[in-house]
Amino acid sequence: MAATQMVNFEVKSITKGQKLGYAGIEVVFFNSSKVYPYWRKYHEYTDKETGFKYNEVVISGCGVVFDNDFNHVKTYRKYDVHGKKVLKPVGGKKQTKSSIEEELDELIASKPSIEKPEEVIQKVIEEKVAKDSNGNVKHEKYDVIKSCLECNIPVYLAGPAGSGKNFTVEQIAWELGWSFYFSNSVQQEYKLTGFIDAGGKFHETEFFKACAEGKDCIFFLDEMDASIPEVLVLLNAAIANGYFEFPTGRVELDHVHFVAAGNTVGNGADEDYTGRMVIDQATLDRFAIIEFGYDRNIELEISGGNEELVDFIHKLRDSAEMNGIRATFSYRCITMVTKLEKAGMDLATIIKISVVKGLDKDTVKTLSVSDYSKYGNALHELKKAA
């Protein structure tokens, strides 16, 4: 069936991607002044009228055609925008667009003359972003984790530092009316089991408190992949047997719902997380393993809806991954930028102390992002001064 929608954006620039076979395209949708950058893998395109061969990428159902020197040739409507679309940034993994992004794309495509698009966008966000009863945005994996815990299935959350694993599990505990007990990586057995001192007093741990509570609760072991193997063997046995032998005696723990978290999937140390242990398969087999990454809706929430900042941070992550740079651009980074910007600090200083902190000058120079927002410009200024 022939396409009925019109081309709904103007191509501002096309640049060669840093990864072979990719191009960076900046577009401005009609009735909007914001520049949207896209990274796309391009394919060969043959013009039916001239027979000339060009390159093509597809954005929002439109084919963007350009020559080998990345000069724009034409843009045409290739197909109507319906259903789920897929993004694949340079150096990144394939990821599916959120339902919000899909609906906004369809709104722009179907109503190019819409007035006050920012009000429509805000309305869509308010209607579609899931929040808990406290008004906090839910992570996209929230409901999956909650369902596992309600079925008493132990959960292992694998994801980067500062992605909100702890906070999300606390949200779930609060919604379910369960107590929440937290322990960081355990390096000595007694920090899990507790101990009786020379005076005969038993020193409790968070794990003991969870087991002794006698009603539904969550025990959260953070950085499990940094805990010693002996502790994990004890935890594995506890989950398997449904009870645990403390120095004060045996305690049943069918009411304890286990959540563990780590930056790796139990495969040991890597370039980013050097202090991680290999987790044996018998332990991992007890857990439902859920990949837990950064959530764009949460980033927009903590930045006060600052899309420019969130897009900038996403580009930095892509650049760091593509260039093999060990750097973490987490929610904390976005929070610091937002607070310092409100305090009136100049942007170049903010980027230096809260975004590229800890990176040497040469590494900062390799962070190549196609971003012309105030944050991108501040980074360019910082790189020039380095």
Buried (B, 14 or more C-beta within 10 A) or exposed (E): EEEEBEBBBEBBBBBBBBBEEBBBBBBBBBBBEEBBBBBBBBEEBEEEEEEEEBBBBBBBBBBBBBEEEBEBBBBEBBEBBEEEBEBEBBBBEEEEBBEBBBBBBBBBBEEBEBEEBEEBBEEBBEEBBEEBEEEBBBBBBBEBBBEBBEEEBBBBBBBBEBBBBBEBBBBBBBBBEBBBBBBBBBEEBEBBBBBEEEEEEEEEBBBBBBBBBEEBBBBBBBBBBBBBEEBBBBBBBBBEEEBBEBEEEEBEBEBBBBBBBBBBBBEEBEEBBEEBBEBEEEBBEBBBBBEBBBBBBBBBBBBEEBBBBBBBBBBBBBBBBBBEBEBBBBBBBBBBBBEBBEEEBEBBEBBBEBBBEEBEEEBBEBBBBBBBBEBBBBBBBBBEEB
